[in-house]
Amino acid sequence: MNNPTYKNVHNQFKLNGFRLDRDDMCRVAYSFIKEGEDFEKPVGDFLLDWFDSKDYIEMYTSGTTGSPKMITISKQAMVYSALATGDFFDLKPGDKALQCLPVKYVAGKMMLVRAMILGLDLDFVAPSSHPLLNNESSYDFVAMVPLQAQNSLTELRNVKKLIVGGAAVNKTLEKQLLKLPTKVYETYGMTETITHIAARELGEIAFTVLPDVTVSFDDRNCLVIHAPRISDDVIVTNDIVELLDENQFVFIGRMDNVINSGGIKLIPELIEHKLAHKIKERYFIASKPDLELGEKVILVVEGDKHEFEATLYDDLDKYEKPKEIIFVQKFEDTVTGKILRKETMA
């Protein structure tokens, strides 16, 4: 297709081995809604929305940075996002892909859109924490959240390219994934950008933007995204970055998380990075009100209370060293496995 639109289904598109056109997909949608499994019903709803007369889709933001809100996204912008992903990852008609993300959220919706627009041969399975269990098929392209990747390390040898999104890839998981023959990328994006607008191949430091996207930063050093084919508006984020050029940036941390301790501004993600090889459990750096400092740095660890080695803070600067360790039995998470820091601390 030279100029694909949301009204087209690529003639090489397959779903679970069956070549389906637009009419077939509408029939599949009705059967999913009427008699499908629980995970198939949202797929049916989405497909009917995709093929209706409107030129937009309504969906909820993830709620990571505030309350989830309903936004409308242009279907043609979703097509452009799919085409940009196809270009960036060199996806070709007939490439075999796996859809193992919930279609309730934008990442799951976009895997279906990519398959229909790019002509992928898509296997569709129930979203689970072990999506490749008992699956011996080989795949050219798969998208997962970090927990799914963690639980699929032995099966990922059958995957050529894997994108991991929804939450950051921690250093331990990155080391494990780098041992595989699979090309693995961490993605950067949000619902407003229709999933990812940039990706970082594991082992590299910087994220590289997709085609037709450029980036800059504002006076807070926060990332500003220019993606005219995806959004009419410039998207201003709260993500502190180091800009290498208009196509590459290094993610530093979130402005929302910055701690002001005794007049020194500290970025929790930078401190967390320095502790990565010393703490096995999940953890994050946060703060508590303090009469003397305004805010004091604390370390929050998931699980039962225990002692750490005396050398735990050896790599930290004076102001970065936590004044207290708090143990929380179970962190609050988003569905993609991103830690909800404020809710965990509540």
C-alpha positions in Angstrom: 0.0 0.0 0.0 1.5 3.3 -1.1 -0.6 5.6 1.2 -2.2 3.4 3.8 -5.1 4.8 5.8 -7.0 3.4 8.7 -9.6 2.1 6.2 -7.0 -0.4 4.7 -6.0 -3.8 5.9 -2.7 -5.0 4.3 -3.3 -7.9 1.9 -0.6 -10.0 3.7 -2.0 -9.4 7.2 -2.7 -12.7 9.1 -4.3 -13.2 12.5 -3.4 -16.6 14.1 -2.5 -18.0 10.7 -5.6 -16.8 8.8 -5.5 -14.1 6.1 -8.3 -11.7 6.9 -9.6 -8.5 5.2 -11.6 -5.7 6.7 -14.9 -7.6 6.5 -13.4 -10.7 8.0 -12.0 -8.6 10.9 -15.4 -7.1 11.7 -16.8 -10.7 11.8 -14.0 -11.7 14.1 -14.7 -8.7 16.3 -18.4 -9.7 16.7 -17.5 -13.3 17.5 -14.9 -12.1 20.1 -17.5 -9.9 21.8 -20.2 -12.5 21.7 -18.4 -15.7 22.6 -14.7 -14.9 23.0 -12.5 -15.3 26.1 -12.2 -12.4 28.5 -9.0 -11.2 26.9 -10.7 -11.3 23.4 -13.6 -9.1 24.2 -11.6 -5.8 24.4 -10.0 -6.8 21.0 -13.5 -7.1 19.5 -14.5 -3.7 20.9 -11.3 -2.1 19.6 -11.7 -3.6 16.1 -15.3 -2.4 15.8 -14.2 1.1 16.9 -11.3 1.0 14.4 -13.6 0.1 11.5 -16.5 2.5 12.4 -17.2 5.8 10.6 -15.3 8.0 13.1 -11.7 9.1 12.3 -10.6 8.9 16.0 -10.3 6.4 18.9 -11.0 7.3 22.5 -8.7 5.8 25.1 -7.5 6.3 28.6 -4.0 7.5 29.5 -2.0 5.1 31.8 -2.3 7.2 34.9 1.4 7.0 35.7 1.8 10.8 36.1 -1.7 11.6 37.3 -5.3 10.4 37.2 -6.1 8.4 34.0 -8.0 10.6 31.6 -9.9 10.0 28.4 -8.2 11.4 25.3 -9.0 11.1 21.6 -6.4 10.0 19.1 -6.6 10.3 15.3 -6.7 6.9 13.6 -4.5 8.2 10.8 -2.0 9.3 13.4 -2.0 5.7 14.7 -1.3 4.5 11.1 1.6 7.0 10.9 3.0 5.6 14.2 2.7 2.1 12.9 4.6 3.1 9.7 7.3 4.8 11.7 7.8 1.7 13.8 8.0 -0.4 10.7 10.7 1.8 9.2 12.7 2.1 12.4 12.7 -1.7 13.1 12.8 -2.7 9.5 9.6 -4.7 9.6 8.4 -6.2 6.3 5.1 -7.7 5.1 4.9 -11.4 6.2 7.1 -10.9 9.3 5.8 -12.9 12.2 4.9 -11.0 15.3 3.4 -11.8 18.7 0.6 -9.8 20.4 0.8 -10.6 24.1 -0.2 -7.2 25.6 -3.7 -6.2 26.8 -5.6 -4.4 24.1 -7.3 -2.3 26.8 -4.2 -0.1 26.6 -2.5 1.7 23.8 0.5 -0.6 23.4 -1.8 -3.6 22.8 -4.0 -1.6 20.4 -0.9 -0.5 18.4 0.4 -4.1 17.9 -2.9 -4.9 16.1 -2.7 -1.7 14.1 0.9 -2.3 13.1 0.0 -5.9 12.0 -3.0 -4.7 9.9 -1.1 -1.7 8.3 2.3 -3.4 7.8 1.0 -6.8 6.8 2.4 -8.8 9.7 1.6 -12.4 10.4 0.3 -11.9 14.0 -0.1 -14.6 16.6 -2.5 -13.4 19.3 -2.4 -14.9 22.8 -3.8 -14.1 26.2 -1.8 -11.4 28.0 0.1 -13.1 30.8 3.3 -12.8 32.8 4.7 -15.9 30.8 3.6 -15.1 27.2 6.0 -17.5 25.5 5.5 -20.5 27.7 5.0 -23.7 25.7 5.4 -21.6 22.5 8.1 -23.0 20.1 7.3 -20.5 17.2 9.9 -18.1 15.9 9.1 -14.4 15.8 10.6 -11.5 14.0 9.0 -8.9 16.3 7.5 -9.0 19.8 6.6 -6.3 22.3 6.6 -7.0 26.1 6.6 -5.2 29.4 9.7 -5.9 31.6 8.1 -8.6 33.8 7.1 -10.6 30.7 10.7 -10.2 29.3 12.1 -11.3 32.7 9.9 -14.4 32.7 10.7 -15.3 29.0 14.6 -15.3 29.1 14.9 -18.9 28.1 12.3 -18.6 25.3 13.5 -15.3 23.8 16.1 -17.2 21.7 13.2 -17.6 19.2 12.7 -13.9 18.9 14.7 -11.7 16.5 13.7 -8.2 17.8 12.0 -7.5 21.1 10.8 -4.1 22.3 10.3 -3.6 26.0 8.1 -0.7 27.3 5.6 0.4 29.9 8.3 0.6 32.6 12.1 1.1 32.7 14.4 -1.9 32.1 16.4 -2.3 35.2 20.2 -3.0 35.1 19.9 -6.6 36.2 17.3 -7.4 33.4 19.4 -5.5 30.9 22.5 -7.6 31.6 20.4 -10.8 31.3 18.9 -9.7 28.0 22.3 -8.6 26.5 23.4 -12.3 26.8 20.7 -13.3 24.3 21.0 -13.4 20.5 17.8 -11.3 20.4 18.1 -7.6 19.5 16.4 -5.9 22.4 15.2 -2.3 22.6 13.8 -0.2 25.5 11.1 2.1 24.2 10.2 5.6 25.3 6.7 7.0 24.9 3.3 7.5 26.4 -0.4 7.2 25.4 -0.3 10.8 24.0 2.5 9.9 21.7 0.7 6.7 20.6 3.2 4.4 22.3 6.9 4.9 21.5 8.5 7.8 19.8 12.0 6.7 20.5 14.0 3.5 21.3 17.3 2.6 22.9 19.1 -0.6 21.9 20.2 -2.3 25.1 23.9 -1.6 25.7 23.5 1.9 24.3 23.0 5.0 26.5 20.8 7.2 24.3 17.3 6.9 22.9 17.0 7.5 19.1 13.7 9.0 17.8 11.6 7.3 15.2 11.2 8.8 11.7 9.4 12.2 11.5 10.0 12.9 15.2 12.5 15.5 16.6 13.1 16.5 20.2 14.3 19.6 22.1 14.2 20.6 25.7 12.6 23.4 27.7 14.1 25.7 30.5 13.7 22.8 33.0 15.8 20.5 30.8 12.6 18.5 30.2 12.0 16.7 26.9 9.8 18.4 24.3 8.6 16.2 21.5 7.8 17.4 18.0 5.9 14.7 16.1 3.6 16.5 13.6 2.3 13.3 12.0 1.2 12.0 15.4 0.2 15.1 17.4 -0.8 18.6 16.2 0.6 20.0 19.4 4.1 19.9 20.7 4.3 17.5 23.6 6.0 18.9 26.7 7.0 16.2 29.2 8.2 16.1 32.8 11.2 13.9 31.8 14.6 15.4 32.5 17.0 14.6 29.6 20.4 15.3 28.3 20.0 16.2 24.6 22.7 14.9 22.2 21.0 16.3 19.1 17.5 16.7 17.7 17.3 12.9 17.2 19.0 11.5 20.4 18.6 12.0 24.1 19.6 10.4 27.4 16.8 9.9 29.9 17.9 11.3 33.4 14.8 11.2 35.5 11.4 12.7 36.2 10.9 16.3 37.3 8.1 15.1 39.6 10.6 12.9 41.5 13.2 15.6 42.1 14.2 16.0 45.8 15.3 19.4 47.3 17.4 18.5 50.3 19.1 21.4 52.0 18.9 23.4 48.8 20.6 20.6 46.8 18.4 19.3 44.0 18.7 15.5 43.7 17.4 13.2 40.9 16.3 9.9 42.5 16.9 7.9 39.2 20.6 8.9 39.2 21.0 7.7 42.8 19.1 4.5 42.0 21.4 3.8 39.1 24.4 4.0 41.4 22.8 1.4 43.8 21.7 -1.0 41.0 24.5 -3.6 41.5 24.1 -3.6 45.3 20.4 -4.2 45.9 18.6 -7.4 44.7 15.1 -6.4 45.6 13.0 -3.7 43.9 13.7 -0.3 45.4 13.5 3.4 44.8 14.7 6.6 46.2 12.1 9.0 47.7 12.0 11.7 50.4 10.3 12.7 53.6 9.7 16.1 55.1 12.6 17.2 57.3 12.8 20.3 59.6 16.4 21.0 58.9 16.8 19.9 55.3 13.2 20.5 54.0 13.3 17.0 52.5 15.5 14.1 53.5 16.5 11.3 51.1 15.1 7.9 52.0 15.6 4.4 50.4 12.4 2.4 49.9 12.9 -1.4 49.5 10.3 -4.0 48.6 10.0 -7.0 51.0 10.9 -8.0 54.5 13.2 -5.9 56.7 16.9 -6.9 56.6 20.4 -5.4 57.0 22.5 -4.2 54.1 26.3 -4.3 53.7 28.1 -1.3 55.3 29.4 -0.5 51.8 25.9 0.1 50.4 26.3 3.9 50.0 30.0 3.9 49.1 29.3 5.1 45.5 27.0 7.9 46.6 27.9 11.6 47.1 27.4 13.1 50.6 24.0 14.6 49.8 22.7 11.5 48.0 23.1 9.1 50.9 19.7 8.1 52.3 19.0 9.1 55.9 16.6 6.2 56.4 15.6 2.8 54.9 11.9 1.9 54.7 10.7 -1.6 53.9 7.4 -2.0 52.1 6.0 -5.5 51.8 4.6 -5.0 48.2 5.0 -2.0 46.0 2.0 -0.5 44.1 2.4 -0.9 40.4 0.8 0.1 37.1 -0.4 -2.8 34.9 2.9 -2.5 33.0 5.0 -3.0 36.1 6.0 0.7 36.6 6.3 1.4 40.3 3.8 4.0 41.6 6.1 5.8 44.1 3.5 8.1 45.7 0.9 5.4 46.2 3.5 3.0 47.6 4.6 5.7 50.1 0.9 6.6 51.1 
